[in-house]
């Protein structure tokens, strides 16, 4: 990960760690870079860059700053306005844009924001380009054989323009509707839009497919995105589904690239449940390419046990949908995702798409003629306990022989009845110790055994 851009973009508190000037400079570089790449390929047309944003108050500020930088460098900026991250990825890909930009901090609180960069194939931007953006922000860009303290401004008719492109968002809605293989007529569906990007999209899709749609948290005011709402605060949807006798509920996060479900009994259906239900559905129909579902190391032990019983292979990547997608593309896999609800259906999308995920889960319910609770019944999710230890040196703590021995002892004790995972945080000075076992008491005991050794060996950083 770079200095500014992590696995999911440049994220931070608005006008603290991520400022309007940062956005302007990102726009300046991208507008110039893609224009220069086109000119060097003999194409004198201006680069076209599409932008979407979520409902945070600061998203407008960052949108205007990015646009100013882009057009000052000679790019044409196409505005989707408030929309989802997967819609930006879709439009960037199908409409031939040089790149896409999404302004969002996903599931974070409203005072945070972020800049996500998407390439012309609708995928997360290549690390090579992100490194150049970071070099420009730090005033040390060397490219095309020279150092650039500042990239040149466009002049006269080379100055870019801004284009209202709400039609692109509407075509994305049409694309989602086209993926509905069944009528949802008579099905009562609850949607929690997190007061975010899905607020004016999700209901339109479900209504068009015939569902009786009930919506909560679809009144964004700039400061209530994710506030006790959406996939990270799913209790409200659980209650809503039960009180209204709904057949199923779907909860999105702020930019709607993830989805969690609630069954008709009010029980949470996690990303692991979704991978199980749809993986099984694909295998039964002979559609599971390579017979493999791609997960991250944080998927539940119970999911792997269930896949073993079904004869489904699985891969484990580092945490982050970026790594899931990279593995899927390299190995030709069709289904992958995270416990948090980032689910990728590579036949239909190049990124996690919450609304698409809810449509695919509806497809299984309709095809099987079964409620969600029945589809997930055979998946046993093991209790999980995770503890974070703040340490002086993450690598040293991981490499400590006494720590490694403690971890191995726990792994041996668990055998095939659970697992232990010890990993470093990608953004903080933390070692994360996670155990899954048949009981929560076992989880706590085994986690504490390893944490106690980390502390006894002097790795813990005093608070």
N, C-alpha and C positions, 0 to 999 in steps of 0.2 A: 504494500500500500504506500501511496505517496504522502507528501507533507500535507496536502490539502484534500485530495480525493481518496476516499476509502473505497470499500467494496461496493458502496451504493451512492457514489457521488461526493460532492463537496458539501458537507453538512455542518451546521453550527447555529448558534444563537444569532438571530438577525441583528445586524449592525454592531455585533460584538466580535465573534470569530468569523462571521460571514457578512461582508458589508456590500453596500451598493457599488462601491468602487471595485470590489472583487468581481462582481457581475459584469460591470462595464468592461473591465480588462479581459475577462473571459470572452465576451462578445467581440472585442477588438481583435483578439488573437484568432478566434475561429473564423470570423469573417474574412480576415486577410489570408489565413492559412489555406482555407478551401478555395478561395479565389486564386491564389498563387499556384496551387496544385492544378487547377483547371487550366490556367494560362500556360503552364509548362507542358500541358498535354495538348496544347493548341486550341483550347476552347475559351473564347473571350466572353462567354455569357457569365453573368454574375452568379455566384453560388446561392443556393436556396436552402434556408434553414428554417425548420418548423419548431414552434414553441408552444408548450402547454403549461398550465399552472394549476395548483390546487387552491383551496379557499382561504388560506391564511392571509391575514391583513398585509403582511410583508410581501406576498407574492406579486402584487401589482408593482411595488417598488423594484423588485428584482427583474420583473418582466421589462419594464421601461428601461432599466439600466442595460440589460442584455441587448435589447433592440437598439439602443443608442450606439453601443459598441459595434454591433453587427453592421448597421447601415453606414456608420462612419468609416468602416473598413471595406465597404463596397458590396456587402451581402444583402440579399432580399430576405426579410424576416416575415414568415407566415404565422399568423396567430390563431391557434385553436381555442384560446381563452380557457376557461375552467374546464378541465378534462382529466382523464386518467393517464397514468404513465403508459399502460399498454396501448392506449389509443395513439399516443405520440410515436411509439415504436412501430405500430401498424402503418400509420400514414407516412412516416419516414421511408419505410420499405416500399410500399406500393406506389407512392407518388414520386419516387426518384429524387428525394432530397439528399443533399450532401450529408446532413446530419440532423438530429433532433435534440431538443433541450426540454427537459421537464423540470419545473420549479416546484419542489416539494421536499419535505422532510418526513414523508411517509407516515409512520405511526407516532412520531414525536409530538410533543405539545406545540401549540400554535406559535409560541415565541421562537421556536427553531425554524429553520428553513434549509433548503438544499438546492443544488444544481446537479441534475443528472444528465450526463451526456450519452447520446445514442447514435450509433453510426448509421450509414445509409442502408444497411441490411436489417435495421431494426433491433440490433443487438447492443449491449453495453459497449461503449467506445473502447477502442484498442488502447492498451497501456502505453504504447509508443506515442500516441497523440496526447493522451493525458499527461505524460511526462513533459511534452513540449509546452502544454498549457501551464504547468507548474513552473517550468523554467522561465516562461514569460512573466508570470506573476512575481517571480523572485528577481527579475532583471538580469537573468543570465542565459537568455536564449541564444543558442548558436544553431543556425540552420542555413542550408543552401550555401555553405562555405563562408558565412560571416556572422558576426555578433549583432544582435538587434536589441538596442536599448528600448526602442519603441518601433512598432511596425508602422508603415506609412498610412496616412489618411487617404481615402478616396477623394477625388476631385471632380467637379463639374458633373457630367452625365454618368460618372462612375459611382457616385454616391448611391447607396442602396435605397430601397423603399420598403414600406410596411404594407402587408396584405392581410385583410381580414379573411381568415380561412375556416370559419365555423362550419362550412360545408364539409370539410375534412372530418370533423368530429361527427357530423350527421352520417357520413358514409361509414364510419366505424360502427356506429349504432346499427346501421343496416347490415353490416357484415355479421355482427353478433346475432341478429335476428335470423339471418340466413343459416346459421349453424344449428338452429332449433329443429331437431328431427321429429319431434312430437308436439302435438298441441298440449298446452298446460291447462286447458279448460277444466274448470271444476276443482283445481288444486289451489289451496289457500297458502300463499307464500309470504313470509315476513322478510323484509329487507332492512338491515341497519346500515345506513350510508355514512355513519361516522361524521356527519356534517362536513363531508369532504368531497372529493372529486366525483364520486358516484351519485351524488344527490340528484342530478338532473339527467342521468343516463340509465341507471339500473331499472328504475320503474318503467321507463319507456320500453325497454327490451322485454320485460316480463309481461307487461300489458299487451304488447303486440303478439306475444305467443299464447295469449288467452288466459293467463293466470289471474286469480283474484288476489291482487297485490296489496299488502299492508306495509306501510313504510314508517320507520322511526328515524330520528336524527338526520333529517333532510332539510334543515333550516339553518344553513351556515351564516354566521355573522362576522367571520374573520378571526374570532378568538375562541370558538367552541369546537374546532376540528379535533376529533379524538377525545374530547372531554367527556369522560364517563360514557363512552360510546364506541361502537365499532368492534373490530376483531380483538383489540387488546383489553376491552371492557365488555365482555360478552354477556355478563349477567343480566343486563337490561333486555337483551333479545331473548334469553332463556325464559324470563318472566313473561315477556310479550307473547311468545309463541304459545305457552301454556294457557295464559289467561284468555287468549282469543281463539283457542282451539285450532291453531294453524297446523298444516301438514308438515311444514319444514320452514326453517329460517336460515338466512345467509347474512353474515356480517363482514363488511369490508374495512380496510384501513384507510388512512387519509388520502392516498393516491390510488387506491383500489387495485393494487397489484397483488394483493393477498385476500384470501377468503377463508373463513371458518364457518361451520354449519352448526345448526341446532336441530336435533330431530324432534319428532312430534311429542315426545315426552319431556322435552326441555333439556336433554343431555347434549353436552358439547361434542361436536365431531371435529377433531383436529386435522391438521395436514396429514398426519400419519394415517388416520382413518380414511381420508380421501384417497391417498395413494393405494391403500388396501382395496377399497371398493372399486376404484376405476382400474387398478392393475388387474384385479380378478376378472372384471368385466371384459377387459381387452384380451386377456389370455383365453377366456372361454370362447371368444369370437375369432381367435387366431390372429389378432391384431397387435399383439405385444412383441414388437420387433426385438430380436435378440433375446426374447424371454426375460428382459431385464428392466427393473424399475430403479431409477437413480435417486438416492437419498443423501442426506448429510450424516455426519457422525453423531448428530444429536437426535436422530430418529429413535423411537422407542424400541427396546429389545423385543417387546411383544410383536412389533411389526415384522421383524426378521423371523421370529418363530412362526408367525402365520404364513409368511412367504415360503418358508421351508416346507410347511405342510402342503401348500398349494403347488409346490414345484416351480416357484418363480425365483429367478436369480435377482440379486440386487448389488448395486455398487454404493460405496460410501465416499462422499467427497468432504472437503473442508466446509465449514459453515458459510453459507452465502449462496443465494440463487445464481450468482455469477459463475460459481464453480460447478454447480449442478448443470447449468446450461452448457458450459464448456465441455464437460464430460459427455453430455448427450450428443453434442455435435460431432465430437471426435469419434464416438462409438456407435452412432446411428440409432440412439435410443429415442423412444417416443414419449415416455412419461417419466417425470422426475419432480422433486420438490422438497420442501422443508416442513417440519412439524408446525411452524408458525403460520402455514397457509399459503406460502409462495409455491404454487403448483404450475408446472410448465407442460403444456401439451404441444410438443414441437411441430406437429402436423398443422396446427392452427395459429400458433403465435410464437414469437421469438423471445418472450419474456413471461414472467408470471402475470396472470390476468384474473383478478378476482371475479369479475362478472362471468367470464368464460368458464371459470371453475364451477360456479354455481349452475350454469347451464348444463355442463357435463354431468354433474351430480343429479340434476333433474332428469337427464337422459337415462341414467341407470335406473332411477326410481320408476320412470314410465315404462322402460323396456322390461324390467323385472316384475312390474306390478307389485312392488313391495315398498313399505314405508322405510324411511332412513334407518330407524332403529333395528329393523330386521337385516338390512344390508351390512350393518356394522357389528351385528351380534356376536359373530364368531371371533372377532379380534379382541384379544385380551391385552389391555394396556397395563404394563407393569408400573408399580409405584416408582417414582423418581425423586431423588433428593440431590440438589446442587448447592454447593457452598463455594464462595469466592474467598480467596486469601490474598490480601495485598502484600506483595513481596518486593524486595529490593532488586532482584535480578531474576526474571522469569526463566531464562535459559539455565541459570545455575540451579534454581530450585528443581526444574525438571530433570536435570542431569545428576542430581545428588543420589549417590548409590543407596543410601538409607531410604530415601523417598521411593526410589524405583523398586526396592525390595518390598516396601509396604504395599505398593500398588500391586505387585505380582502376587503377594500373599492374599490380598483381597480377591484378585482374579481367580486364583486357584480355589479359594473357598467358595466362590460363587459357581464355578464350573459352568454348566449349561443352564443354570437357573437364574442368571442375571449377568450384568457386566459393569465394569468400572471404566470411566473415561476421565483422563486428566489432561487438560489442554491449557494453552496460554490464551489470554484475551488478546484480540487483535488491536485494541485501542486503549487499553488501560493496563497498569502494572499489576495484573491479577493472574493467579493460577485458579482455574475452575476445576473443582473435583465433583464429579457426578457419578452416582451409583443408581442402577436399576436392579431391583430384586423383587422377590415374591411378597415381601411386606415392607411397610414404611419403616418399621423398627429396624429391620436389617439394613435398609438404606442408610439411616442415620448412623448406625453403629459403624458401618464400613467407611462412610465418608469421614466420620470423626477420627477413625484410626489413621487415615492418611493425613488429614489436616493436622492432627497432633504431631505427627512426625515432621511435617514442614515447619511447624512452629518450633519444635524442640531443636531442630537443626539451625535455628537462627535466621531463617529466610524471611520471616514476616516483617513487614514494614510497619513501624509504630504509627498509630493513628495521630 
